[in-house]
């Protein structure tokens, strides 16, 4: 579970839910209609030689990436943009919290939705993964002020795809091109250490460069401890994204990640790692993003 400086349970649960722990969402007693508006869902429906991806939330690309990763076995990751402009956000603070703490608020991005039909191969996978991801990113770019591109990196152990933010609005609402958090250059002297420790060192470097607090990664993935394996590794001015991909490639199971940040100011960001799965489906079947609702 992501760590946060918020101590009140109601506010903490809302923040934890927003950072990607779906099992916590049902525990939040929040009557704010904005909170209901940002529900997270993702599914793929197969119809013979085509399939339709439907995903939505305040982070639609994040849900699209998770749906593709846990339904199709493709390593698709996502990264939050930098949230600076209040006009792009919804106040999702629980009313009971606001009544007692009028100066303390929890914000989320305005909801968006991806719905796209694409051709598939006989095994149900996309006939052109790169084209599909580019079209997904463009669909979200048309809805939101943020802009995203698709980053592709092929290693010996597989291909990593990531939705990477390239534009946001500043505090005054002016659109501006920005460097993604995970573009931060990382240097790690050659050492033999656990994958968890190396990932933590990477996150600390991003924290220092950005001024926000970054943490990576959760202790348990799919019921198993994550990152305990010792490896020999070094990074010399390597983008944080590539460092994490290198480390995930050393895990026996294929993985992807999502980077979620609390909106506004110098706040908390958490990198959540997912196992990449390929679940059995039929030509007319449906697959739901692991841990989330389908609608």
C-alpha positions as CSV (number, residue, x, y, z in Angstrom):
1,X,0.0,0.0,0.0
2,X,1.4,3.4,-0.9
3,X,2.6,5.5,1.9
4,X,1.3,9.1,2.5
5,X,1.6,11.9,5.0
6,X,-2.1,12.1,5.4
7,X,-3.1,10.7,8.7
8,X,-6.9,10.8,8.6
9,X,-8.3,7.4,7.4
10,X,-11.0,8.8,5.1
11,X,-8.7,11.1,3.3
12,X,-5.9,8.5,3.2
13,X,-8.3,5.9,1.6
14,X,-9.3,8.3,-1.1
15,X,-5.7,9.0,-1.9
16,X,-4.6,5.4,-1.8
17,X,-7.5,4.5,-4.2
18,X,-6.4,7.2,-6.6
19,X,-2.9,5.8,-6.6
20,X,-4.0,2.4,-7.8
21,X,-5.1,0.1,-5.1
22,X,-8.5,-1.0,-6.3
23,X,-9.3,-3.2,-3.3
24,X,-9.3,-0.1,-1.1
25,X,-11.8,1.8,-3.2
26,X,-14.9,0.0,-1.9
27,X,-14.0,0.9,1.7
28,X,-14.2,4.6,1.0
29,X,-17.5,6.1,2.2
30,X,-17.5,9.2,0.0
31,X,-20.7,10.9,-1.0
32,X,-19.0,13.5,-3.1
33,X,-20.5,13.1,-6.7
34,X,-17.1,14.0,-8.2
35,X,-15.7,10.9,-6.5
36,X,-18.3,8.6,-8.2
37,X,-17.5,10.3,-11.5
38,X,-13.9,9.1,-11.5
39,X,-14.6,5.3,-11.2
40,X,-12.1,3.1,-12.9
41,X,-13.0,0.4,-15.4
42,X,-11.5,-1.5,-18.3
43,X,-12.4,-4.4,-20.6
44,X,-11.7,-6.0,-23.9
45,X,-14.6,-7.5,-26.0
46,X,-13.7,-9.9,-28.8
47,X,-16.0,-10.2,-31.9
48,X,-14.4,-12.7,-34.3
49,X,-11.6,-10.9,-36.2
50,X,-11.9,-7.6,-34.2
51,X,-11.9,-6.6,-30.6
52,X,-13.0,-3.5,-28.7
53,X,-11.1,-1.9,-25.8
54,X,-13.1,0.2,-23.4
55,X,-11.4,1.9,-20.5
56,X,-12.1,4.9,-18.4
57,X,-11.1,6.9,-15.3
58,X,-9.4,10.2,-14.4
59,X,-6.4,8.4,-15.9
60,X,-7.9,6.7,-19.0
61,X,-4.5,5.7,-20.4
62,X,-3.5,4.1,-17.2
63,X,-6.6,1.9,-17.3
64,X,-6.1,1.2,-21.0
65,X,-2.5,0.1,-20.2
66,X,-3.6,-2.1,-17.3
67,X,-6.3,-3.7,-19.4
68,X,-3.9,-4.5,-22.2
69,X,-1.3,-5.8,-19.8
70,X,-3.6,-8.1,-17.9
71,X,-5.8,-9.3,-20.7
72,X,-3.4,-9.6,-23.7
73,X,0.0,-10.2,-22.2
74,X,1.6,-7.0,-23.6
75,X,3.8,-5.0,-21.3
76,X,2.1,-1.6,-21.5
77,X,2.9,1.0,-18.8
78,X,1.6,4.4,-18.1
79,X,2.9,7.6,-16.5
80,X,1.0,10.5,-14.9
81,X,1.4,14.0,-16.3
82,X,2.3,16.8,-14.0
83,X,-0.9,18.2,-12.5
84,X,-0.5,21.9,-11.9
85,X,-3.7,23.6,-13.0
86,X,-6.7,23.5,-10.7
87,X,-9.1,24.0,-13.6
88,X,-8.2,20.5,-15.0
89,X,-9.0,18.8,-11.7
90,X,-12.0,17.7,-9.7
91,X,-12.3,18.1,-5.9
92,X,-13.1,14.5,-4.7
93,X,-12.7,15.2,-1.0
94,X,-15.2,13.3,1.2
95,X,-17.8,15.8,2.6
96,X,-17.3,14.7,6.2
97,X,-13.6,15.4,5.8
98,X,-14.2,18.8,4.2
99,X,-16.5,19.8,7.1
100,X,-13.7,19.2,9.6
101,X,-10.8,20.3,7.4
102,X,-11.9,23.0,5.0
103,X,-8.3,23.8,4.0
104,X,-7.5,20.2,3.1
105,X,-8.6,18.8,-0.3
106,X,-8.0,15.7,-2.5
107,X,-8.0,16.3,-6.2
108,X,-8.2,14.0,-9.3
109,X,-8.1,14.6,-13.0
110,X,-11.3,15.0,-14.9
111,X,-12.5,11.6,-16.2
112,X,-11.9,10.4,-19.8
113,X,-12.7,7.3,-21.8
114,X,-11.0,5.2,-24.4
115,X,-13.2,3.1,-26.8
116,X,-11.5,1.7,-29.8
117,X,-12.1,-1.3,-32.1
118,X,-9.0,-2.9,-33.6
119,X,-8.2,-6.0,-35.8
120,X,-6.9,-9.1,-34.1
121,X,-4.9,-12.2,-35.0
122,X,-6.4,-15.7,-34.6
123,X,-5.1,-15.8,-31.0
124,X,-7.0,-12.6,-30.1
125,X,-4.0,-10.3,-29.9
126,X,-3.7,-7.0,-31.9
127,X,-2.6,-7.3,-35.5
128,X,-0.6,-4.1,-35.0
129,X,0.2,-3.3,-31.4
130,X,2.1,-0.1,-32.1
131,X,-0.7,1.3,-34.3
132,X,-3.3,0.4,-31.6
133,X,-1.4,2.2,-28.8
134,X,-0.8,5.3,-31.0
135,X,-4.5,5.5,-31.7
136,X,-5.4,5.1,-28.0
137,X,-3.0,7.9,-27.0
138,X,-4.4,10.2,-29.7
139,X,-8.0,9.5,-28.6
140,X,-7.0,10.7,-25.1
141,X,-5.0,13.6,-26.4
142,X,-8.2,14.8,-28.2
143,X,-10.1,14.8,-24.9
144,X,-7.6,16.3,-22.4
145,X,-5.2,19.2,-22.2
146,X,-2.3,16.8,-21.5
147,X,-0.5,15.2,-24.4
148,X,1.0,11.7,-24.5
149,X,3.3,9.7,-26.8
150,X,4.0,6.0,-27.1
151,X,7.5,5.0,-26.0
152,X,8.8,1.7,-27.4
153,X,11.9,-0.1,-26.2
154,X,12.8,-3.6,-27.3
155,X,15.2,-5.7,-25.2
156,X,16.3,-9.3,-25.5
157,X,13.6,-10.4,-23.1
158,X,10.7,-8.6,-24.8
159,X,9.3,-5.2,-25.8
160,X,8.2,-2.5,-23.4
161,X,5.5,0.0,-24.4
162,X,4.8,3.1,-22.3
163,X,2.3,6.0,-22.5
164,X,4.6,9.0,-21.7
165,X,3.3,12.5,-21.0
166,X,4.8,15.4,-23.0
167,X,2.6,18.4,-22.2
168,X,0.6,19.8,-19.3
169,X,-0.7,23.2,-18.1
170,X,1.2,25.4,-15.7
171,X,-0.4,27.0,-12.6
172,X,-2.0,29.7,-14.8
173,X,-3.5,27.2,-17.3
174,X,-0.9,27.9,-20.0
175,X,-0.1,24.8,-22.1
176,X,3.6,23.9,-21.8
177,X,5.8,21.1,-23.0
178,X,7.5,19.3,-20.1
179,X,9.9,16.4,-19.4
180,X,8.3,13.4,-18.1
181,X,9.3,12.4,-14.5
182,X,10.6,9.1,-15.8
183,X,12.9,10.9,-18.3
184,X,15.1,11.8,-15.3
185,X,18.7,10.7,-15.8
186,X,19.8,8.1,-13.2
187,X,23.3,7.1,-12.2
188,X,23.8,4.0,-10.1
189,X,27.4,2.8,-9.5
190,X,27.9,-0.9,-10.4
191,X,26.8,-3.0,-7.5
192,X,25.2,-6.3,-6.6
193,X,22.0,-5.7,-4.8
194,X,18.3,-6.6,-4.7
195,X,16.1,-5.4,-7.5
196,X,13.9,-3.8,-4.8
197,X,16.9,-1.8,-3.5
198,X,17.9,-0.7,-7.0
199,X,14.4,0.4,-7.8
200,X,14.3,2.3,-4.5
201,X,17.5,4.1,-5.5
202,X,16.1,5.0,-8.8
203,X,12.9,6.5,-7.1
204,X,15.1,8.5,-4.7
205,X,16.9,10.0,-7.6
206,X,13.7,11.0,-9.3
207,X,12.5,12.5,-6.0
208,X,15.6,14.6,-5.7
209,X,15.4,15.9,-9.2
210,X,11.6,16.7,-9.2
211,X,11.1,17.9,-5.6
212,X,8.1,15.5,-5.2
213,X,8.3,12.2,-3.3
214,X,8.6,9.1,-5.4
215,X,8.4,5.5,-4.1
216,X,8.9,2.2,-6.0
217,X,7.6,-0.4,-5.7
218,X,5.0,-2.4,-3.7
219,X,6.3,-5.3,-1.7
220,X,3.9,-7.9,-3.1
221,X,2.9,-8.6,-6.7
222,X,0.3,-11.3,-7.4
223,X,0.8,-12.7,-3.9
224,X,4.6,-13.0,-4.1
225,X,7.4,-10.8,-2.7
226,X,8.7,-8.4,-5.4
227,X,12.3,-7.5,-6.0
228,X,14.1,-9.8,-3.7
229,X,16.4,-11.3,-6.3
230,X,20.0,-10.0,-6.3
231,X,21.5,-8.8,-9.5
232,X,24.5,-6.9,-10.7
233,X,23.6,-3.6,-12.3
234,X,24.8,-0.1,-13.1
235,X,23.2,3.0,-14.7
236,X,25.2,5.9,-16.3
237,X,22.9,8.8,-17.0
238,X,20.1,6.3,-18.0
239,X,16.5,7.5,-18.0
240,X,14.6,6.3,-15.0
241,X,12.1,4.6,-17.3
242,X,14.9,2.4,-18.8
243,X,16.3,1.6,-15.4
244,X,12.9,0.3,-14.3
245,X,12.5,-1.6,-17.5
246,X,15.9,-3.2,-17.1
247,X,15.0,-4.2,-13.5
248,X,11.6,-5.6,-14.5
249,X,13.3,-7.6,-17.3
250,X,15.4,-9.4,-14.6
251,X,12.2,-10.6,-12.9
252,X,11.1,-14.1,-14.0
253,X,7.6,-12.9,-14.7
254,X,6.9,-10.2,-17.4
255,X,5.8,-6.9,-15.9
256,X,4.5,-3.4,-16.6
257,X,4.1,-0.4,-14.3
258,X,1.9,2.6,-13.6
259,X,3.2,5.9,-12.2
260,X,0.5,7.8,-10.3
261,X,0.9,11.1,-8.6
262,X,-1.3,13.2,-6.3
263,X,-2.3,16.3,-8.2
264,X,-0.9,19.8,-7.4
265,X,2.3,20.9,-5.7
266,X,5.2,18.7,-4.5
267,X,3.2,15.6,-3.5
268,X,3.5,11.9,-3.4
269,X,4.1,9.7,-6.4
270,X,4.0,5.9,-6.4
271,X,5.2,3.4,-9.1
272,X,3.0,0.3,-9.0
273,X,4.2,-2.8,-10.8
274,X,1.8,-5.2,-12.5
275,X,2.3,-8.8,-13.7
276,X,1.6,-9.1,-17.4
277,X,-0.9,-11.8,-18.0
278,X,-2.6,-13.4,-21.0
279,X,-5.9,-14.8,-20.0
280,X,-7.9,-17.4,-22.0
281,X,-10.7,-16.0,-24.0
282,X,-13.1,-17.0,-26.8
283,X,-13.6,-15.2,-30.2
284,X,-16.8,-13.7,-28.6
285,X,-15.4,-13.4,-25.1
286,X,-14.7,-10.5,-22.7
287,X,-11.8,-9.8,-20.4
288,X,-11.8,-7.3,-17.5
289,X,-8.7,-5.4,-16.2
290,X,-7.4,-7.4,-13.3
291,X,-8.8,-6.0,-10.0
292,X,-11.3,-3.5,-11.6
293,X,-14.8,-3.3,-12.9
294,X,-15.7,-3.8,-16.5
295,X,-18.1,-0.9,-16.8
